[in-house]
Amino acid sequence: MKRILFLTSILTLLSMRIGTALAAPTQNWNGFLADNGIDVTNPQTAAHGMILGQTKEALGVAVSVEGLYYDGETFLLGFRTENLRPQSPALVLYTDVIINGAPARATADHPLSRWSPHIFGLSVAGDPINNLMTDFNADMDYFSWNGAVEVSSHFIVLKPSKPIVIVDAEIHNAYDHEDMEEDRQAMLSALRAEGVTIAEAGDTDADAWREKGYLVLNRYGDSHLEDWKEGDSVPALTGLDLPDAERQEIVIAFHVNLGDLSM
């Protein structure tokens, strides 16, 4: 299996570990384009865009393809994910973008994967944690399509069948840095608000929690990060560490003439 880790998800996942504050993307189409370096003040920008707003639901999670931007040099898809039952967190994998039957490459590895609501490893206190947008930005060095094409975006929703407990002694350690401590407190509040149990510092026997019927995760939303190092595949980003979970796939397809958008 190829390692398929989306750069943005790695940065989000490790934000508390490395102490990096990452601003949340703007949660509307124009703001999304601007966050990806597109000049939305240019009148021609609208001609390169296609608003889609196609949504499908699986296991209480709504996933939508918000729109497409293509100007011949950039191919950008905007996705939105909303957990309609936020007190039942789900892991959503954004697995493939297929154009005319062939997978498109992203500028960073794919798929992106994130918990919804986004309650693990919050990077900026006060950021939204649900109904979030993210992107697929194609690597144009490997992009050969033009004219009329069919584009399909593929997703997998994994809903744990067990209650979640965070077993991670470090989650209780306060930071000296004010902003980092604010982020930690925001993460704790978000976890508790969505019904996630947080094991006390003296109650971190993971096996004991598993025997009680819990899905054991750490503060990054993963159960195998103790020995993780840069370059390794992260199980949370592929769903491999969620064997006790309902699984449902979503495919959203549409047709577009890339030649018309790029004119």
C-alpha positions in Angstrom: 0.0 0.0 0.0 1.4 3.4 -0.9 1.7 5.9 1.9 -1.1 8.3 1.4 -0.9 11.1 3.9 -2.2 14.5 3.1 0.2 17.2 4.2 -2.5 19.3 5.7 -3.7 16.4 7.8 -0.2 15.7 9.1 0.2 19.4 10.1 -3.2 19.3 11.9 -2.4 16.0 13.6 1.0 17.2 14.9 0.1 20.8 15.6 0.0 20.4 19.4 3.1 18.1 19.4 5.3 20.7 17.6 3.6 23.7 19.0 2.6 25.2 15.6 -0.5 27.4 15.4 -2.4 26.8 12.2 -5.2 29.1 11.1 -8.4 27.4 10.1 -9.4 27.8 6.5 -12.2 30.1 5.7 -15.5 28.1 5.5 -17.0 29.6 2.3 -16.1 29.2 -1.4 -14.4 32.6 -2.0 -12.5 32.4 1.2 -11.5 28.8 0.4 -10.2 30.0 -3.0 -8.3 32.8 -1.4 -6.8 30.4 1.2 -5.4 28.4 -1.8 -3.8 31.4 -3.4 -6.5 32.3 -6.0 -7.1 36.0 -6.5 -10.9 36.3 -5.9 -10.8 40.0 -6.8 -9.9 39.1 -10.4 -13.1 39.2 -12.5 -11.9 36.2 -14.5 -11.8 34.0 -11.3 -15.5 33.3 -11.4 -15.3 32.1 -15.0 -12.8 29.4 -13.9 -15.0 28.2 -11.1 -17.9 25.8 -11.0 -20.2 25.8 -7.9 -21.4 22.2 -7.3 -22.8 21.8 -3.8 -23.4 18.1 -4.2 -24.0 16.4 -0.9 -24.4 12.7 0.2 -24.8 11.3 3.7 -23.4 8.2 5.3 -23.7 7.1 9.0 -24.8 10.6 10.0 -22.0 12.4 8.2 -22.7 14.7 5.3 -20.0 15.1 2.7 -20.2 17.5 -0.1 -18.2 18.6 -3.1 -18.6 22.4 -2.9 -17.0 23.4 -6.2 -14.2 23.1 -8.7 -11.7 25.7 -9.9 -9.7 25.1 -13.0 -7.7 27.7 -15.0 -5.3 25.4 -16.9 -2.7 25.7 -14.3 -4.6 24.8 -11.1 -7.2 22.1 -10.5 -8.8 22.5 -7.1 -11.7 20.8 -5.6 -13.4 22.0 -2.4 -14.9 19.5 0.0 -17.1 20.1 3.1 -17.8 17.7 5.9 -20.4 18.0 8.6 -21.2 15.4 11.3 -24.9 15.7 11.8 -24.7 13.8 15.1 -21.5 15.4 16.5 -21.7 13.5 19.8 -21.0 10.4 17.7 -17.5 11.2 16.2 -16.6 9.6 12.9 -13.4 9.2 11.0 -13.7 10.5 7.4 -11.3 9.4 4.7 -11.0 11.4 1.5 -9.6 8.6 -0.6 -9.6 9.3 -4.3 -10.4 11.7 -7.1 -11.0 9.9 -10.3 -11.1 11.6 -13.7 -12.3 9.6 -16.7 -11.5 6.4 -14.8 -8.0 7.3 -13.8 -6.8 8.6 -10.4 -5.6 12.2 -10.2 -2.5 12.9 -8.1 -2.5 15.6 -5.4 0.2 18.1 -4.7 0.6 16.3 -1.4 -0.1 12.7 -0.7 -3.7 11.5 -0.6 -6.0 10.7 1.1 -6.7 13.3 3.7 -8.4 11.9 6.7 -9.8 13.7 9.7 -12.2 13.1 12.6 -15.6 14.8 12.4 -16.1 16.8 14.5 -12.4 17.9 14.4 -11.9 17.5 18.2 -8.4 16.1 18.4 -5.2 18.2 18.5 -6.9 21.5 18.0 -4.5 24.1 16.7 -6.2 27.4 17.4 -8.6 27.9 20.2 -12.0 29.0 19.0 -11.7 27.4 15.5 -14.8 25.7 14.1 -14.7 22.0 14.6 -17.6 20.9 12.4 -18.9 21.7 8.9 -15.3 22.2 7.7 -13.9 22.7 4.2 -10.8 21.1 2.9 -9.3 20.7 -0.6 -7.9 18.4 -3.3 -5.2 20.3 -5.2 -4.0 18.3 -8.2 -0.4 17.9 -9.1 -0.4 19.6 -12.5 2.9 17.8 -13.5 0.8 14.7 -13.8 -2.5 16.3 -15.0 -3.2 15.4 -18.7 -7.0 15.9 -18.9 -8.8 18.5 -21.0 -12.2 18.9 -22.6 -15.3 17.0 -21.3 -14.5 14.7 -18.3 -16.3 12.9 -15.5 -14.9 13.6 -12.1 -15.7 11.4 -9.1 -14.7 12.0 -5.5 -14.5 9.1 -3.2 -14.9 9.0 0.6 -15.1 6.5 3.4 -17.0 7.2 6.7 -15.9 5.1 9.7 -18.2 5.3 12.7 -16.7 3.6 15.9 -19.0 1.0 17.4 -17.5 1.5 20.8 -17.4 4.6 23.0 -14.1 6.6 22.8 -11.7 7.2 25.6 -8.6 9.3 25.5 -5.8 7.4 27.3 -2.9 9.9 27.2 -1.2 11.1 30.4 0.3 14.1 28.5 -3.1 15.6 27.8 -3.2 16.6 31.4 0.1 18.5 31.3 -0.4 22.3 31.2 1.8 24.3 28.8 3.8 27.3 29.9 3.1 29.0 26.6 -0.2 30.9 27.0 -1.5 30.2 23.4 -0.6 26.5 23.6 -2.4 26.1 26.9 -5.4 27.9 25.5 -5.4 25.3 22.6 -5.1 22.4 25.1 -8.0 23.7 27.1 -10.0 24.2 23.9 -9.3 20.6 22.9 -10.4 19.3 26.3 -13.6 21.2 26.1 -14.4 20.0 22.6 -13.7 16.4 23.5 -16.0 16.5 26.6 -18.7 18.4 24.7 -18.9 15.6 22.1 -19.1 12.9 24.7 -15.5 11.6 24.6 -14.2 10.2 27.9 -10.8 11.4 29.1 -8.9 9.0 31.4 -7.5 10.6 34.5 -3.7 10.8 34.7 -3.6 7.8 37.1 -5.9 5.7 35.1 -4.0 5.2 31.8 -4.0 1.4 31.5 -5.1 1.1 27.9 -5.8 -2.6 28.1 -8.0 -2.1 31.1 -10.1 0.4 29.2 -10.3 -1.9 26.2 -11.6 -4.7 28.5 -14.3 -2.2 29.6 -15.4 -2.0 25.9 -13.8 1.4 24.9 -12.0 2.4 21.8 -8.7 3.7 23.1 -7.2 6.7 21.4 -4.5 9.3 22.3 -4.9 13.1 22.1 -4.2 13.0 18.3 -7.1 10.7 17.6 -4.8 7.7 17.0 -4.0 4.5 18.9 -0.5 3.9 17.4 1.4 7.1 17.6 3.8 6.2 20.5 6.5 5.1 18.1 5.5 7.3 15.2 8.3 9.2 13.3 8.3 11.4 10.3 7.8 9.4 7.1 5.8 6.6 8.7 2.3 5.8 7.7 -0.1 6.9 10.4 -2.9 4.4 10.9 -5.5 7.1 11.9 -5.1 8.6 8.5 -6.0 5.3 6.7 -8.6 4.0 9.2 -6.5 0.9 9.7 -6.7 1.2 13.5 -10.6 1.2 13.6 -11.5 -2.4 13.1 -14.6 -2.0 15.4 -16.4 0.5 13.2 -19.2 0.7 10.8 -18.0 1.6 7.3 -19.8 3.2 4.4 -18.4 4.6 1.2 -19.6 7.8 -0.6 -19.0 8.6 -4.2 -19.9 12.0 -5.7 -19.6 12.3 -9.5 -20.2 15.1 -11.9 -19.4 16.1 -15.5 -17.5 19.2 -16.5 -15.8 20.6 -19.6 -12.3 21.6 -18.5 -11.7 23.5 -21.7 -14.6 25.8 -21.0 -13.4 26.6 -17.5 -9.8 27.3 -18.6 -10.7 29.7 -21.4 
